[in-house]
Amino acid sequence: MTVKNWQCQDCGKNYPKTTNGFCSSCGGLVLPVDSVTVTDTENILPPMPYQIPKGQCGLGILAFDFSGSMNEAAFPEKDLPQQKIDLIAQAFDTAMKKLSNIANAENAYVAVIGFAAKAKILKFMKASMIDHTHDWAAWIYKQQLNLLETEGDGTNITEALKLAREIYDCALKGDLSKFGFNDFAPLHHDIAIGDDVFSIPNIRVFVYSDGKHSIGEFINYFENATLIPRAPNVNGLICAYFGSVEDEGFESLYQIAGTCPRHGIKGIIHITTPEMYPYIRQLFHMASAASGFCAQCAKEARFGE
Ligand SMILES: [Zn+2]
C-alpha cells in the first residue's frame, strides 16, 4: 500500500489507515497526507514540451465507471435503497444544472467519459450549451446501459485515463480543435506554495470508480502529467473510490490522484458512508467547474469554512 499517513484535516490526528473516512475524535475528514514537491531548479525537470497559453477558459474532464457492479447497493450494511450509479446520476444532474448557471458559461468546458470494458467520450460541451431542464440523471442511466450493451462489462481504467490524458494535453496546449472547439485557452489562477506563487491552469480531471482495473494491464497515463512544471505532482486529478481503502482499486486511484497545492493532501476520497454524499456532490461540481483540488477544498467550498 502506497498510503503511509492519514490525517484528520480538522484536528490533525494521525491514523495508520482510515476506515470510514472520518476522525473518531472530532468527525473531521481523514485524508491521505502528501506534500507538493517544488524543484528549485527548473532544469532538473525536462521543460514542458510546449508553452501553455493563457486565456479565459476552464475544463473539467469527468470519467465515470459504468461497470455492472455500479448497480449494486451503495451502502448495503445500512439497508438503504440507493445504488452506486444513483449517486453518480444525482450528483451529475446537480452539477450540470449548477454549471449551466455560472457567469462565464461560454468559457466553461466539460468532457464526460464513461468506461466499462472500453472507454468512450460521451459528451463534450460548453456550459452555455447545457440544457438545465434536461434530466441529466436519466442521461447517465441511459449512457451506462448503452455502454454495457455495446462494449460489455469490465473496468477499463487504463483506457479512460488514456482518453482523459489526450484531452488534458490538448487543453494545456490550448488546442481543442480535434474535439470541435476552436477558441480554447485556459484561465490561470495564482496559488502560493511556500514562498513562490504558481500560475495554475483551470483544468481538472475527476475519476470515479468502484473497482480495480480489469481489462489488460493497468497503465497510469497521468504519470508525469502536471499543471506546474516545477511541481510534478500537481496534476489537477481528483479521484473518488467506492469501496475500502484496502482494495486494489483504491491503490490505483491513489497513484493517479494529484496533490492539492492548498492543503498538501492527495486528491482522493473513499466513499463508505452516506455522509460522504455531500462531498461527492461538491467534488462533481468543483471538477466540472475546474476549481479546487481535493476533498478538503470541496468541504470548504460547501461548508464555507
Ligand atoms: Zn485542497
Residues whose N, C-alpha, C, O or C-beta is under 5 A from the ligand:
A	BS01	ZN	C260 R262 H263 F293 C294 Q296 C297
